[in-house]
Amino acid sequence: MPASWLLFYLYALLIAVLSVTLDRSVLLDQQNYIDFVVQSASLDWVQEMFEDDSLLRGIVTQLVSEELLWRLWSTGLGLLLNPDTAVLLSVCVLNGLMMLAAARTDRPSLALALWLILPVGFAVTGTEQIRQGFGLGAMLYIALRMQRPVLASLIAALIHTTFAVTFAFGVIHWIFKKRPLFALAGSILLAFAGAYLGGLLFEMFGGRRLLVYSSTEGDGNSINYVFGGILCILPSLYWLVTTTQQENEDPAAWTLSNLAISHVAVTSFTIFSFFMFPIGAGRVGYLQQLLLIPILPSLLARRHNNVAFAICALLFLYLIYLTGKSYSDGVYAVLLGH
């Protein structure tokens, strides 16, 4: 067995053990997920959908702004299992999807290592913010396994609404499939428009989060978001610039280009939102790190030149800094039993 695959299985075992043994009672969002499972299993949401003034509007509301697939998943588990077990199973499945997705990359051990060490990776979206993690795992696995990234983003958006942005950017790349630089420019323009109109869009599609978040609040309130985002998209930008049209005829390379477009555009959206719509940066900002998982291993494996290695080296230095800072801030404390 190659050493890289041995590392992959060791990382996978570590993630599996932590997923099962983690003391979830100390997690802030745990009770929210339990309550959601209980509420979904009561089937009140179905009744509310039919009680809407317009059945079509009720269906669209559940489909778009209330994450229908997540609702169905929670309902099914809630009818079969007790709420705590349902939440734990969801955590195990989402991390299983991330393992399967990592196994489809060019360097599986590196992809899974990124999931483990990224501050917004396993320690956050893999354990606490379960819907985001489930959506990410579903998107990456379907995209890399079926090589259908647009469909994957659509499915992810029905699990967590923030993936609607990757769906929109993926569609632009699909439209301009033979002109990736046109797709890149178009997606960045759309990112600017989305940030500019962010408040209106949040009013339309924010769903129940309208009751939780203020339009002036968000995690993306630090200039570090901007600088960190610029560093994170360098691999995706280089991938897009150096991938030839002939290479993009390969479905696997085209899928990675689609994910790279989404990565650049989502990060552009967070940067624009920092100045125009702060909550937008906070809600989708986690993707600017997590979309490195499929891109960075592919860049290392397929671009053997000084520029690619320099970009990767710069990213690794940034990730070392980010990991150290996050450790000091207590991001990994729950994984370490603190």
BAVEXRO-921481 format. One record per residue: y, x, z of N, C-alpha, C, O in turn; residue number from 1; residue in three letters. Coordinates in steps of 0.02 Angstrom, whole numbers. Layout:
# residues N
Y  X  Z  Y  X  Z  Y  X  Z  Y  X  Z  NUM  Ala
...
***
This chain:
# residues 338
-60  42  0  0  0  0  62  44  0  68  89  42  1  Met
110  33  -47  171  73  -47  209  65  19  207  12  51  2  Pro
244  118  38  280  117  101  332  62  103  344  32  156  3  Ala
363  47  46  415  -5  44  386  -73  62  418  -113  97  4  Ser
325  -88  38  294  -152  55  271  -153  128  272  -206  160  5  Trp
250  -96  153  232  -93  224  293  -110  268  288  -147  316  6  Leu
352  -82  249  413  -99  284  429  -173  279  449  -205  327  7  Leu
419  -200  219  432  -271  208  391  -314  256  417  -360  288  8  Phe
326  -299  262  282  -338  305  300  -329  379  293  -375  419  9  Tyr
323  -269  397  344  -258  466  407  -299  482  412  -329  536  10  Leu
454  -298  435  514  -339  444  496  -413  449  523  -449  491  11  Tyr
452  -435  405  431  -505  404  398  -524  470  411  -579  496  12  Ala
356  -480  497  323  -493  560  375  -498  617  371  -542  659  13  Leu
424  -453  616  476  -454  667  515  -520  664  528  -551  716  14  Leu
533  -540  604  571  -603  595  529  -662  619  555  -707  652  15  Ile
465  -662  601  421  -718  622  415  -722  697  419  -776  726  16  Ala
405  -665  730  398  -664  803  463  -688  836  461  -728  882  17  Val
519  -662  813  583  -681  843  597  -756  831  624  -789  875  18  Leu
580  -781  772  592  -852  757  555  -897  805  581  -949  826  19  Ser
493  -878  822  451  -921  865  467  -912  939  466  -961  977  20  Val
483  -851  960  490  -837  1031  562  -841  1057  573  -839  1118  21  Thr
610  -848  1012  680  -849  1033  694  -907  1081  671  -963  1070  22  Leu
731  -893  1134  751  -946  1181  807  -986  1150  866  -967  1154  23  Asp
790  -1042  1120  839  -1081  1083  885  -1121  1129  936  -1147  1106  24  Arg
869  -1126  1193  911  -1164  1238  979  -1133  1249  1026  -1167  1270  25  Ser
986  -1068  1234  1050  -1034  1244  1095  -1039  1182  1152  -1017  1184  26  Val
1070  -1068  1128  1109  -1072  1066  1154  -1133  1068  1132  -1188  1086  27  Leu
1216  -1124  1048  1265  -1178  1053  1248  -1238  1009  1260  -1295  1029  28  Leu
1222  -1226  950  1209  -1281  903  1142  -1315  912  1127  -1363  878  29  Asp
1101  -1290  958  1034  -1317  965  1034  -1392  979  998  -1429  947  30  Gln
1075  -1414  1026  1077  -1485  1044  1101  -1527  986  1078  -1584  977  31  Gln
1148  -1501  947  1173  -1538  889  1116  -1552  839  1112  -1607  812  32  Asn
1074  -1502  828  1018  -1512  781  966  -1560  809  938  -1600  773  33  Tyr
954  -1556  874  907  -1602  906  934  -1674  900  896  -1719  882  34  Ile
998  -1682  914  1028  -1749  909  1025  -1775  838  1014  -1835  827  35  Asp
1034  -1731  789  1033  -1752  719  962  -1774  699  955  -1823  662  36  Phe
911  -1739  723  843  -1759  709  828  -1828  738  799  -1871  706  37  Val
849  -1838  800  839  -1902  834  875  -1958  796  846  -2012  784  38  Val
938  -1945  777  977  -1996  742  948  -2011  673  947  -2069  651  39  Gln
925  -1959  639  895  -1969  573  831  -2009  577  818  -2053  535  40  Ser
789  -1994  627  725  -2028  635  734  -2102  653  689  -2142  643  41  Ala
793  -2119  680  805  -2190  697  818  -2232  634  817  -2293  636  42  Ser
831  -2197  578  844  -2229  513  909  -2269  511  918  -2311  467  43  Leu
953  -2256  559  1018  -2290  558  1057  -2272  495  1095  -2313  469  44  Asp
1048  -2211  471  1086  -2189  412  1067  -2229  351  1109  -2240  307  45  Trp
1005  -2252  347  984  -2294  291  1019  -2362  294  1043  -2388  244  46  Val
1022  -2389  355  1055  -2453  364  1130  -2447  347  1158  -2492  316  47  Gln
1161  -2393  368  1232  -2382  354  1244  -2377  279  1295  -2400  253  48  Glu
1197  -2347  243  1205  -2340  172  1206  -2408  137  1244  -2419  91  49  Met
1163  -2454  160  1160  -2520  130  1216  -2566  155  1232  -2615  123  50  Phe
1245  -2549  212  1300  -2589  239  1367  -2571  209  1417  -2605  221  51  Glu
1370  -2517  171  1432  -2497  140  1456  -2551  92  1415  -2589  64  52  Asp
1522  -2555  82  1550  -2606  36  1519  -2601  -33  1510  -2652  -67  53  Asp
1504  -2541  -53  1471  -2530  -118  1409  -2488  -107  1412  -2434  -78  54  Ser
1351  -2514  -129  1289  -2478  -121  1292  -2411  -156  1268  -2360  -131  55  Leu
1323  -2410  -216  1328  -2349  -254  1369  -2297  -215  1351  -2238  -213  56  Leu
1424  -2320  -185  1465  -2274  -145  1426  -2249  -85  1432  -2190  -66  57  Arg
1387  -2292  -54  1347  -2271  3  1296  -2218  -16  1285  -2170  21  58  Gly
1265  -2228  -75  1216  -2178  -98  1250  -2112  -114  1225  -2059  -96  59  Ile
1307  -2116  -148  1344  -2055  -166  1367  -2018  -104  1364  -1956  -101  60  Val
1389  -2055  -54  1411  -2023  9  1354  -1985  41  1362  -1928  62  61  Thr
1296  -2017  45  1238  -1982  74  1216  -1923  30  1195  -1872  56  62  Gln
1222  -1932  -35  1199  -1880  -82  1244  -1819  -80  1219  -1762  -79  63  Leu
1309  -1830  -80  1357  -1775  -88  1382  -1747  -22  1375  -1688  -8  64  Val
1410  -1791  20  1444  -1765  79  1402  -1767  142  1422  -1738  193  65  Ser
1344  -1799  141  1302  -1802  201  1236  -1766  192  1190  -1775  232  66  Glu
1231  -1724  140  1173  -1680  130  1107  -1718  132  1070  -1714  181  67  Glu
1094  -1755  79  1037  -1801  77  971  -1766  89  928  -1792  126  68  Leu
960  -1708  59  896  -1674  68  885  -1652  140  830  -1656  166  69  Leu
939  -1629  172  933  -1610  243  920  -1672  285  881  -1670  333  70  Trp
952  -1728  267  940  -1790  303  868  -1812  296  837  -1833  344  71  Arg
841  -1808  236  771  -1828  224  723  -1782  261  674  -1805  291  72  Leu
738  -1717  260  696  -1668  295  696  -1684  370  643  -1685  402  73  Trp
755  -1695  398  760  -1709  470  727  -1775  488  696  -1782  541  74  Ser
733  -1824  443  701  -1889  456  625  -1882  457  592  -1908  502  75  Thr
598  -1846  407  526  -1837  404  499  -1801  465  449  -1821  494  76  Gly
532  -1747  484  509  -1709  542  518  -1750  607  476  -1748  652  77  Leu
573  -1788  610  586  -1827  670  535  -1883  680  521  -1902  736  78  Gly
508  -1908  625  457  -1961  630  389  -1933  648  346  -1969  674  79  Leu
378  -1868  635  312  -1838  646  309  -1794  709  256  -1788  740  80  Leu
366  -1764  728  365  -1715  782  419  -1731  833  464  -1770  820  81  Leu
412  -1700  892  467  -1707  939  526  -1665  915  515  -1616  879  82  Asn
588  -1682  934  647  -1649  906  648  -1573  913  667  -1538  867  83  Pro
627  -1548  972  628  -1475  981  581  -1440  933  598  -1389  904  84  Asp
521  -1468  923  473  -1439  876  499  -1444  805  489  -1399  765  85  Thr
533  -1500  789  560  -1509  722  612  -1455  706  613  -1428  650  86  Ala
655  -1440  754  706  -1388  744  673  -1320  737  692  -1280  693  87  Val
624  -1305  779  589  -1241  775  553  -1233  708  555  -1179  678  88  Leu
521  -1286  685  487  -1283  620  538  -1270  564  524  -1233  517  89  Leu
596  -1301  568  648  -1290  518  669  -1216  516  679  -1188  462  90  Ser
675  -1186  575  693  -1115  579  639  -1072  546  654  -1025  509  91  Val
576  -1088  560  521  -1049  532  518  -1057  456  506  -1008  420  92  Cys
529  -1117  431  526  -1129  359  583  -1093  324  573  -1062  272  93  Val
644  -1097  352  701  -1064  318  690  -989  314  707  -958  264  94  Leu
664  -959  368  652  -887  366  593  -870  321  592  -817  290  95  Asn
545  -915  316  491  -906  267  517  -906  196  496  -866  155  96  Gly
564  -951  182  595  -953  115  633  -888  101  631  -863  45  97  Leu
667  -861  151  703  -799  141  655  -741  129  669  -697  88  98  Met
598  -741  163  548  -689  150  521  -694  79  514  -643  44  99  Met
506  -754  57  480  -764  -11  532  -745  -63  516  -716  -115  100  Leu
596  -761  -49  649  -741  -94  656  -666  -97  664  -637  -151  101  Ala
655  -633  -39  661  -560  -37  603  -527  -75  613  -475  -107  102  Ala
544  -557  -72  486  -529  -107  494  -532  -182  459  -496  -218  103  Ala
540  -574  -207  550  -580  -280  604  -532  -305  617  -530  -365  104  Arg
635  -493  -260  687  -447  -281  655  -380  -302  595  -370  -293  105  Thr
696  -336  -329  671  -271  -353  652  -225  -296  609  -181  -304  106  Asp
684  -233  -238  668  -193  -179  661  -239  -119  709  -248  -81  107  Arg
602  -269  -111  593  -321  -59  611  -298  12  640  -335  50  108  Pro
592  -236  29  605  -213  97  680  -208  111  703  -224  166  109  Ser
719  -186  61  791  -181  69  822  -251  75  865  -263  117  110  Leu
798  -297  34  825  -366  36  812  -397  105  857  -429  133  111  Ala
752  -388  132  737  -417  197  773  -380  253  792  -410  303  112  Leu
783  -315  245  822  -277  294  894  -302  296  924  -307  350  113  Ala
922  -319  238  990  -347  236  993  -413  274  1040  -425  311  114  Leu
942  -455  264  940  -519  300  938  -507  376  967  -545  414  115  Trp
904  -455  396  898  -439  468  963  -412  497  981  -430  553  116  Leu
997  -368  461  1053  -332  492  1121  -363  478  1169  -352  516  117  Ile
1128  -402  424  1193  -431  411  1214  -476  469  1174  -517  491  118  Leu
1274  -469  494  1295  -508  552  1288  -584  543  1273  -620  591  119  Pro
1298  -608  481  1292  -680  469  1222  -698  443  1209  -754  423  120  Val
1176  -648  444  1109  -660  419  1064  -691  471  1079  -744  497  121  Gly
1008  -658  485  958  -687  529  986  -705  598  966  -756  626  122  Phe
1031  -665  624  1058  -677  691  1099  -741  695  1109  -768  749  123  Ala
1124  -765  638  1166  -825  638  1135  -880  595  1113  -931  621  124  Val
1133  -870  529  1107  -923  485  1031  -927  488  1002  -976  464  125  Thr
999  -876  515  926  -879  521  902  -909  586  842  -923  593  126  Gly
947  -917  634  925  -942  700  966  -1001  725  939  -1048  754  127  Thr
1032  -1000  713  1075  -1050  743  1103  -1099  691  1095  -1159  699  128  Glu
1136  -1074  639  1164  -1118  588  1110  -1133  536  1109  -1105  482  129  Gln
1066  -1177  556  1003  -1186  520  1014  -1216  451  981  -1196  403  130  Ile
1059  -1264  445  1069  -1296  379  1092  -1245  328  1068  -1244  271  131  Arg
1140  -1202  347  1163  -1151  301  1105  -1105  281  1097  -1089  222  132  Gln
1066  -1084  330  1010  -1040  316  957  -1073  273  929  -1041  228  133  Gly
944  -1137  286  894  -1173  246  918  -1179  174  880  -1169  127  134  Phe
983  -1195  166  1010  -1200  98  1007  -1134  61  990  -1131  2  135  Gly
1025  -1080  97  1022  -1013  66  952  -995  46  940  -971  -10  136  Leu
903  -1005  92  834  -988  77  808  -1027  17  774  -999  -26  137  Gly
823  -1092  15  801  -1133  -41  833  -1110  -106  799  -1105  -157  138  Ala
898  -1096  -104  933  -1075  -165  905  -1009  -192  889  -1004  -251  139  Met
898  -959  -149  876  -894  -172  803  -896  -195  785  -865  -245  140  Leu
760  -931  -158  690  -933  -178  681  -969  -245  646  -944  -289  141  Tyr
713  -1027  -253  706  -1065  -315  737  -1026  -373  709  -1024  -428  142  Ile
795  -996  -361  828  -958  -414  785  -899  -437  776  -889  -497  143  Ala
759  -861  -389  722  -800  -407  651  -815  -429  623  -779  -470  144  Leu
621  -869  -402  552  -886  -419  549  -923  -486  508  -907  -529  145  Arg
593  -973  -495  592  -1014  -555  641  -990  -607  639  -1012  -665  146  Met
687  -945  -586  740  -920  -629  782  -977  -656  800  -981  -715  147  Gln
798  -1023  -609  842  -1080  -623  897  -1082  -571  896  -1125  -527  148  Arg
945  -1036  -574  995  -1031  -521  1041  -1091  -514  1062  -1107  -458  149  Pro
1056  -1125  -569  1101  -1183  -565  1065  -1240  -528  1094  -1272  -484  150  Val
1003  -1253  -547  963  -1303  -512  956  -1285  -438  960  -1328  -395  151  Leu
945  -1221  -425  937  -1198  -356  1000  -1211  -315  995  -1232  -257  152  Ala
1058  -1199  -344  1121  -1212  -308  1132  -1286  -296  1158  -1306  -244  153  Ser
1112  -1327  -344  1118  -1399  -336  1075  -1423  -278  1097  -1463  -237  154  Leu
1013  -1399  -275  968  -1418  -220  997  -1394  -154  995  -1430  -104  155  Ile
1023  -1332  -152  1053  -1306  -91  1113  -1347  -69  1125  -1357  -10  156  Ala
1152  -1373  -118  1211  -1413  -102  1192  -1479  -69  1231  -1508  -32  157  Ala
1131  -1503  -83  1107  -1565  -52  1076  -1551  17  1056  -1597  52  158  Leu
1073  -1487  35  1053  -1468  103  1114  -1451  145  1119  -1471  203  159  Ile
1161  -1414  114  1224  -1399  148  1280  -1399  95  1275  -1365  44  160  His
1332  -1438  109  1383  -1451  58  1418  -1389  33  1440  -1388  -24  161  Thr
1423  -1336  73  1459  -1277  51  1429  -1246  -12  1464  -1210  -49  162  Thr
1365  -1259  -26  1335  -1230  -86  1357  -1266  -149  1338  -1246  -205  163  Phe
1397  -1318  -142  1427  -1350  -201  1471  -1300  -239  1478  -1305  -299  164  Ala
1500  -1252  -202  1542  -1203  -236  1500  -1156  -279  1520  -1139  -335  165  Val
1442  -1136  -255  1399  -1093  -297  1373  -1133  -357  1363  -1104  -411  166  Thr
1360  -1197  -348  1338  -1239  -404  1392  -1242  -458  1377  -1234  -517  167  Phe
1455  -1253  -438  1510  -1256  -486  1518  -1190  -524  1526  -1190  -585  168  Ala
1515  -1135  -488  1522  -1070  -521  1462  -1054  -565  1468  -1023  -618  169  Phe
1403  -1075  -542  1343  -1065  -583  1345  -1104  -648  1322  -1080  -699  170  Gly
1373  -1164  -646  1380  -1204  -706  1426  -1170  -757  1412  -1169  -817  171  Val
1480  -1140  -732  1526  -1104  -777  1489  -1047  -811  1497  -1036  -872  172  Ile
1449  -1010  -774  1411  -956  -804  1360  -982  -855  1349  -951  -906  173  His
1330  -1039  -840  1283  -1070  -887  1318  -1091  -951  1290  -1082  -1006  174  Trp
1378  -1117  -946  1416  -1138  -1006  1434  -1078  -1049  1428  -1080  -1110  175  Ile
1455  -1024  -1017  1474  -963  -1053  1419  -911  -1049  1433  -852  -1038  176  Phe
1357  -932  -1058  1300  -887  -1047  1301  -826  -1092  1276  -773  -1073  177  Lys
1331  -832  -1151  1333  -775  -1197  1397  -734  -1188  1405  -682  -1221  178  Lys
1442  -756  -1145  1504  -720  -1133  1515  -715  -1057  1556  -752  -1029  179  Arg
1480  -671  -1024  1483  -667  -951  1553  -651  -924  1570  -674  -870  180  Pro
1593  -612  -961  1660  -597  -937  1705  -659  -940  1749  -667  -898  181  Leu
1694  -702  -990  1729  -766  -992  1709  -808  -931  1751  -840  -899  182  Phe
1645  -807  -917  1620  -845  -859  1652  -818  -794  1670  -856  -750  183  Ala
1658  -752  -790  1687  -721  -730  1760  -743  -723  1781  -763  -668  184  Leu
1798  -739  -777  1869  -759  -774  1875  -833  -758  1918  -853  -718  185  Ala
1834  -875  -789  1837  -947  -777  1819  -965  -705  1851  -1009  -676  186  Gly
1769  -931  -678  1749  -946  -609  1802  -924  -559  1812  -957  -508  187  Ser
1836  -869  -573  1890  -847  -528  1949  -896  -531  1980  -910  -480  188  Ile
1964  -921  -591  2017  -971  -598  1998  -1035  -560  2040  -1066  -527  189  Leu
1934  -1054  -565  1911  -1113  -528  1915  -1101  -453  1931  -1146  -415  190  Leu
1899  -1040  -431  1904  -1023  -360  1976  -1031  -336  1988  -1056  -281  191  Ala
2023  -1008  -376  2094  -1016  -358  2113  -1090  -354  2146  -1111  -306  192  Phe
2091  -1128  -403  2107  -1200  -403  2075  -1234  -343  2106  -1278  -312  193  Ala
2013  -1215  -326  1979  -1245  -270  2014  -1230  -204  2019  -1274  -161  194  Gly
2038  -1168  -197  2075  -1150  -136  2141  -1187  -133  2162  -1210  -79  195  Ala
2174  -1193  -191  2239  -1228  -194  2232  -1302  -176  2275  -1331  -143  196  Tyr
2177  -1332  -200  2165  -1403  -188  2117  -1414  -130  2090  -1469  -122  197  Leu
2107  -1362  -90  2056  -1365  -38  2062  -1423  9  2012  -1455  26  198  Gly
2122  -1437  32  2131  -1492  79  2109  -1559  50  2075  -1598  83  199  Gly
2127  -1571  -13  2108  -1633  -46  2032  -1638  -54  2002  -1690  -41  200  Leu
2001  -1583  -75  1929  -1582  -84  1892  -1592  -18  1841  -1626  -15  201  Leu
1919  -1562  35  1887  -1570  101  1891  -1643  124  1845  -1668  155  202  Phe
1947  -1676  109  1954  -1746  126  1902  -1788  89  1876  -1837  116  203  Glu
1886  -1768  27  1839  -1806  -14  1766  -1793  5  1726  -1839  8  204  Met
1750  -1729  19  1680  -1710  27  1663  -1680  95  1607  -1656  106  205  Phe
1710  -1681  141  1698  -1651  206  1648  -1686  249  1620  -1657  295  206  Gly
1637  -1751  235  1587  -1788  273  1603  -1789  347  1662  -1793  366  207  Gly
1553  -1786  389  1563  -1790  461  1600  -1731  489  1624  -1734  546  208  Arg
1605  -1675  450  1642  -1617  476  1716  -1630  481  1752  -1592  513  209  Arg
1741  -1685  448  1811  -1704  455  1828  -1719  528  1885  -1711  550  210  Leu
1778  -1741  566  1789  -1758  636  1785  -1696  681  1802  -1700  740  211  Leu
1764  -1640  653  1752  -1580  694  1804  -1526  680  1829  -1495  727  212  Val
1820  -1516  616  1863  -1460  598  1933  -1483  579  1941  -1533  544  213  Tyr
1982  -1446  601  2050  -1457  578  2061  -1417  515  2032  -1364  505  214  Ser
2104  -1442  471  2117  -1407  407  2153  -1341  418  2158  -1301  371  215  Ser
2178  -1329  478  2212  -1266  492  2169  -1217  530  2190  -1163  548  216  Thr
2106  -1238  543  2061  -1195  581  2009  -1164  535  2000  -1187  478  217  Glu
1975  -1114  560  1922  -1082  521  1910  -1012  545  1952  -982  579  218  Gly
1852  -986  526  1835  -918  547  1869  -866  504  1875  -808  523  219  Asp
1892  -886  445  1922  -838  400  1995  -826  415  2037  -832  370  220  Gly
2011  -810  476  2081  -801  495  2099  -728  507  2150  -714  538  221  Asn
2058  -683  484  2071  -612  492  2076  -579  424  2039  -595  378  222  Ser
2123  -533  419  2131  -496  356  2069  -456  339  2059  -437  281  223  Ile
2027  -443  389  1963  -408  376  1919  -448  328  1879  -419  292  224  Asn
1926  -514  328  1890  -556  281  1907  -535  209  1863  -531  166  225  Tyr
1971  -522  198  1993  -504  131  1966  -435  111  1936  -428  58  226  Val
1976  -385  154  1953  -318  138  1877  -314  134  1849  -283  89  227  Phe
1843  -347  181  1770  -348  180  1744  -382  118  1695  -359  88  228  Gly
1775  -437  98  1754  -472  38  1760  -430  -24  1716  -430  -67  229  Gly
1816  -394  -30  1826  -350  -88  1771  -297  -92  1745  -283  -146  230  Ile
1752  -269  -35  1698  -219  -35  1632  -251  -54  1592  -222  -91  231  Leu
1619  -311  -28  1554  -343  -40  1542  -362  -113  1485  -364  -135  232  Cys
1596  -376  -150  1585  -398  -220  1581  -340  -269  1567  -350  -328  233  Ile
1592  -278  -245  1589  -222  -291  1521  -217  -327  1520  -205  -387  234  Leu
1464  -224  -292  1400  -221  -328  1393  -276  -381  1367  -263  -435  235  Pro
1416  -336  -366  1410  -391  -414  1456  -379  -474  1436  -392  -531  236  Ser
1516  -355  -461  1562  -340  -517  1532  -286  -562  1534  -291  -623  237  Leu
1504  -234  -531  1476  -180  -572  1415  -205  -611  1404  -185  -668  238  Tyr
1375  -247  -579  1317  -275  -614  1339  -314  -676  1310  -307  -729  239  Trp
1391  -356  -668  1414  -397  -724  1444  -355  -780  1433  -370  -839  240  Leu
1481  -304  -762  1514  -262  -812  1464  -220  -851  1474  -208  -910  241  Val
1410  -198  -818  1364  -151  -850  1301  -184  -879  1262  -151  -913  242  Thr
1291  -249  -866  1233  -282  -894  1247  -303  -967  1296  -339  -980  243  Thr
1206  -280  -1012  1217  -293  -1083  1192  -363  -1101  1154  -395  -1064  244  Thr
1214  -386  -1160  1191  -451  -1184  1116  -451  -1195  1083  -502  -1182  245  Gln
1089  -395  -1218  1016  -391  -1228  979  -397  -1162  927  -429  -1158  246  Gln
1006  -365  -1109  975  -371  -1043  977  -443  -1018  930  -467  -986  247  Glu
1032  -478  -1032  1039  -546  -1009  993  -595  -1046  987  -653  -1026  248  Asn
961  -572  -1099  910  -613  -1131  848  -620  -1087  809  -667  -1094  249  Glu
841  -573  -1041  786  -577  -993  805  -627  -938  857  -620  -907  250  Asp
763  -679  -927  780  -731  -878  795  -704  -808  839  -730  -773  251  Pro
758  -652  -787  770  -624  -720  839  -593  -716  874  -603  -666  252  Ala
859  -555  -767  925  -523  -766  980  -576  -772  1032  -569  -740  253  Ala
968  -628  -812  1017  -682  -818  1027  -718  -752  1082  -737  -734  254  Trp
972  -728  -716  976  -760  -650  1018  -719  -602  1060  -745  -566  255  Thr
1007  -654  -602  1047  -610  -559  1120  -610  -579  1164  -607  -537  256  Leu
1134  -613  -645  1203  -617  -667  1235  -682  -643  1294  -683  -624  257  Ser
1197  -736  -645  1223  -800  -620  1240  -797  -546  1292  -821  -524  258  Asn
1195  -766  -507  1208  -757  -436  1267  -710  -424  1305  -719  -377  259  Leu
1274  -659  -467  1330  -613  -460  1396  -648  -475  1446  -636  -441  260  Ala
1397  -691  -526  1456  -731  -540  1475  -774  -480  1533  -776  -459  261  Ile
1425  -807  -452  1437  -849  -393  1463  -807  -335  1507  -828  -298  262  Ser
1435  -747  -327  1456  -703  -272  1529  -684  -279  1567  -689  -232  263  His
1548  -662  -339  1618  -643  -350  1665  -702  -341  1717  -697  -311  264  Val
1644  -760  -369  1688  -819  -366  1694  -847  -296  1748  -866  -274  265  Ala
1638  -849  -259  1641  -874  -190  1685  -828  -148  1725  -852  -108  266  Val
1678  -763  -157  1719  -716  -119  1793  -723  -139  1837  -719  -96  267  Thr
1805  -733  -203  1874  -745  -226  1902  -808  -193  1960  -810  -172  268  Ser
1860  -859  -188  1880  -921  -155  1899  -908  -82  1949  -935  -58  269  Phe
1860  -868  -47  1876  -853  23  1941  -814  29  1980  -824  76  270  Thr
1952  -768  -18  2014  -729  -16  2074  -773  -30  2124  -769  5  271  Ile
2069  -816  -82  2124  -862  -96  2135  -911  -38  2191  -927  -20  272  Phe
2079  -933  -9  2084  -982  46  2116  -951  108  2148  -986  147  273  Ser
2108  -886  116  2140  -853  174  2214  -866  174  2245  -872  227  274  Phe
2244  -870  114  2316  -880  109  2335  -953  101  2391  -972  119  275  Phe
2289  -995  75  2308  -1064  58  2270  -1118  96  2295  -1173  105  276  Met
2207  -1103  117  2164  -1155  147  2116  -1121  195  2057  -1114  179  277  Phe
2139  -1101  255  2099  -1059  300  2030  -1085  315  1983  -1045  320  278  Pro
2021  -1151  321  1954  -1176  337  1905  -1162  281  1845  -1156  293  279  Ile
1930  -1158  219  1886  -1142  163  1855  -1074  169  1796  -1064  154  280  Gly
1895  -1025  193  1869  -958  203  1815  -958  256  1764  -924  249  281  Ala
1826  -996  310  1778  -997  364  1714  -1033  346  1660  -1013  368  282  Gly
1718  -1085  305  1659  -1126  290  1612  -1091  240  1551  -1098  247  283  Arg
1637  -1055  191  1593  -1023  142  1594  -948  145  1561  -914  105  284  Val
1632  -920  193  1639  -848  196  1575  -810  209  1568  -752  190  285  Gly
1526  -844  241  1463  -810  255  1426  -790  191  1386  -744  192  286  Tyr
1441  -825  136  1406  -809  74  1429  -743  43  1392  -713  4  287  Leu
1488  -720  61  1511  -657  31  1468  -599  55  1463  -548  21  288  Gln
1437  -604  113  1389  -554  136  1318  -570  113  1283  -525  89  289  Gln
1298  -632  119  1228  -649  108  1207  -645  34  1148  -634  19  290  Leu
1254  -653  -11  1236  -647  -82  1227  -574  -103  1211  -560  -161  291  Leu
1238  -528  -56  1219  -458  -69  1143  -451  -71  1116  -404  -101  292  Leu
1107  -497  -38  1035  -490  -30  998  -485  -97  955  -442  -104  293  Ile
1013  -527  -147  978  -517  -211  1011  -465  -256  977  -435  -298  294  Pro
1077  -453  -247  1113  -410  -294  1106  -336  -279  1091  -297  -324  295  Ile
1115  -316  -216  1115  -245  -199  1048  -211  -215  1049  -157  -243  296  Leu
991  -241  -197  927  -208  -216  918  -201  -291  891  -151  -315  297  Pro
941  -250  -329  934  -247  -402  979  -193  -431  959  -158  -477  298  Ser
1039  -186  -404  1084  -134  -428  1055  -65  -416  1058  -22  -459  299  Leu
1027  -55  -357  996  10  -341  936  24  -385  925  81  -405  300  Leu
897  -28  -400  835  -18  -438  847  -8  -512  809  26  -545  301  Ala
900  -39  -539  908  -41  -611  966  1  -638  971  12  -698  302  Arg
1011  23  -595  1069  61  -618  1066  130  -586  1093  141  -532  303  Arg
1033  177  -621  1024  244  -594  1080  289  -620  1070  329  -666  304  His
1139  282  -591  1195  325  -610  1240  336  -550  1234  303  -498  305  Asn
1286  383  -557  1328  403  -500  1373  346  -476  1384  339  -416  306  Asn
1398  306  -522  1443  251  -502  1405  200  -460  1430  178  -408  307  Val
1345  181  -481  1306  133  -444  1289  159  -374  1294  123  -325  308  Ala
1268  222  -371  1251  251  -306  1313  257  -261  1308  248  -200  309  Phe
1371  272  -291  1433  276  -251  1451  208  -222  1471  203  -164  310  Ala
1444  155  -263  1459  88  -239  1412  69  -182  1433  42  -131  311  Ile
1347  83  -193  1298  67  -141  1310  107  -77  1303  80  -22  312  Cys
1328  170  -85  1342  212  -26  1402  185  13  1401  183  74  313  Ala
1454  164  -24  1512  135  8  1494  71  46  1518  59  101  314  Leu
1452  30  14  1430  -33  47  1389  -18  109  1398  -52  160  315  Leu
1345  32  107  1305  48  165  1348  73  223  1336  56  281  316  Phe
1400  112  207  1446  135  260  1482  75  291  1490  71  351  317  Leu
1502  28  248  1536  -32  273  1488  -73  317  1508  -99  369  318  Tyr
1425  -79  294  1377  -119  332  1361  -86  399  1349  -120  449  319  Leu
1360  -19  400  1350  16  465  1407  0  512  1396  -16  571  320  Ile
1468  4  487  1526  -13  528  1522  -86  550  1533  -101  609  321  Tyr
1506  -131  504  1504  -202  519  1450  -218  571  1460  -258  616  322  Leu
1392  -185  563  1338  -197  610  1357  -172  680  1344  -205  730  323  Thr
1387  -112  684  1408  -86  748  1460  -129  782  1457  -142  842  324  Gly
1509  -153  743  1560  -197  771  1530  -263  794  1548  -288  847  325  Lys
1484  -290  755  1453  -353  773  1410  -346  835  1406  -392  876  326  Ser
1377  -289  842  1338  -276  902  1384  -275  964  1368  -303  1016  327  Tyr
1441  -241  957  1489  -238  1012  1516  -307  1029  1531  -322  1087  328  Ser
1522  -350  978  1548  -418  989  1494  -466  1014  1509  -524  1029  329  Asp
1432  -442  1020  1379  -483  1048  1344  -528  998  1308  -574  1018  330  Gly
1353  -515  933  1322  -558  882  1245  -556  887  1213  -608  878  331  Val
1217  -498  903  1145  -491  905  1116  -501  975  1056  -491  986  332  Tyr
1158  -521  1022  1137  -524  1092  1078  -571  1101  1032  -556  1139  333  Ala
1079  -628  1067  1025  -676  1077  958  -649  1052  906  -665  1079  334  Val
960  -607  1000  898  -577  974  871  -524  1021  811  -511  1023  335  Leu
916  -492  1058  896  -439  1103  881  -464  1174  866  -425  1219  336  Leu
885  -530  1183  870  -559  1247  925  -551  1299  912  -556  1359  337  Gly
987  -539  1276  1043  -530  1323  1077  -597  1335  1125  -600  1373  338  His
***
